[in-house]
Amino acid sequence: MQIDRAQTNDAVLVELGRRLEFHRLQSNRTQAELADEAQVGRATLQRLERGQSVQSTSLIKVLRALGLLGALEVAVPSSIELPMAELERAQRHSRRRASGARGVAAPDASETPWRWGEEPEASG
């Protein structure tokens, strides 16, 4: 199951617990063994795997024992480039001040230039 922002907090905790249990089983450890290695109580590990709330420190200890602590770097990066911020920065670097006379409007390309001796056509 993919974790996304539409899920409730409880649903995210249940999915996190399911994934931690999967990794524990993949490493062929019992709850008692992992809890001992992580230096948390077995009941704490059970609560975590059931998707119940535990202290952040306990989660970090279990992630460390499972060799998954580095995954927090992906989950919570030190900085993040938002698409709009990146676009604004690119625009700032690509914008250049136009050279030429100030205050003079550029002629509209769709209009033909007026010349001396030519009278505008009267409409209708």
C-alpha positions in Angstrom: 0.0 0.0 0.0 1.3 3.5 -0.9 1.3 6.0 1.8 -0.2 9.3 0.7 -1.6 12.5 2.2 -5.2 11.3 1.7 -4.8 8.7 4.4 -5.6 9.3 8.0 -2.8 9.4 10.6 -4.1 6.1 12.0 -3.9 4.5 8.5 -0.4 5.7 8.1 0.6 4.3 11.4 -0.9 0.9 10.6 1.0 0.8 7.2 4.2 1.8 9.0 3.7 -1.0 11.5 3.0 -3.5 8.8 6.2 -2.5 7.0 8.3 -2.7 10.1 6.9 -6.2 10.9 7.7 -7.2 7.3 11.3 -6.1 7.7 11.6 -7.8 11.1 10.4 -11.0 9.5 12.7 -10.6 6.5 15.6 -10.4 8.9 14.4 -13.6 10.6 14.0 -12.1 14.1 11.3 -12.5 16.7 9.7 -9.6 18.4 11.6 -10.4 21.5 15.0 -10.4 19.6 14.4 -7.2 17.8 13.0 -5.5 20.9 16.1 -6.6 22.8 18.5 -5.4 20.1 16.6 -2.1 19.8 16.6 -1.7 23.6 12.8 -1.2 23.7 10.2 -3.2 25.4 8.5 -6.0 23.6 5.2 -4.4 24.2 6.5 -1.2 22.6 7.5 -3.1 19.5 4.1 -4.9 19.4 2.3 -1.5 19.6 4.5 -0.2 16.8 3.8 -3.2 14.6 0.0 -2.9 15.3 0.1 0.8 14.2 -0.3 2.3 17.6 1.4 5.4 18.8 4.9 5.1 20.4 7.5 7.5 21.3 9.7 8.8 18.4 12.8 7.6 20.2 11.4 4.1 20.2 10.7 4.3 16.5 14.3 5.5 15.8 15.7 2.7 17.9 13.7 0.1 15.9 14.7 1.6 12.6 18.3 1.6 13.6 18.2 -2.1 14.7 16.5 -3.0 11.4 19.2 -1.1 9.4 16.5 1.4 8.1 17.6 4.6 9.9 19.0 6.0 6.6 15.5 5.8 5.2 14.6 8.8 7.4 16.9 10.9 5.1 14.5 10.2 2.2 11.4 10.6 4.3 12.5 13.8 5.9 15.2 15.4 3.8 17.3 18.3 5.2 15.9 20.6 2.4 13.5 20.2 -0.3 13.2 22.0 -3.6 9.6 22.8 -4.3 8.7 23.0 -8.0 7.5 26.6 -7.8 10.6 27.7 -6.0 12.8 26.1 -8.6 10.8 27.8 -11.4 11.0 31.2 -9.7 14.7 30.8 -9.3 15.1 29.8 -13.0 13.1 32.8 -14.1 15.1 35.1 -11.9 18.3 33.9 -13.6 16.9 34.1 -17.1 15.3 37.5 -16.9 17.4 40.3 -18.4 16.7 44.0 -18.5 15.9 45.2 -22.0 18.4 47.7 -23.4 17.2 50.6 -25.4 15.3 53.9 -24.9 13.3 54.0 -21.8 9.7 55.2 -21.9 9.3 54.5 -25.6 6.7 52.0 -26.4 7.5 49.4 -29.0 5.4 49.6 -32.1 2.6 47.1 -32.4 3.5 44.7 -35.2 -0.1 44.3 -36.3 -0.5 48.0 -37.1 1.0 49.5 -40.3 3.2 52.5 -39.5 1.7 55.9 -40.3 3.5 58.1 -42.8 3.3 61.8 -43.7 0.7 62.4 -46.3 -1.3 59.4 -45.6 -4.7 59.9 -44.2 -6.3 57.2 -42.1 -9.0 55.4 -43.9 -12.5 56.5 -42.8 -14.6 53.7 -41.5 -18.0 53.3 -42.8 
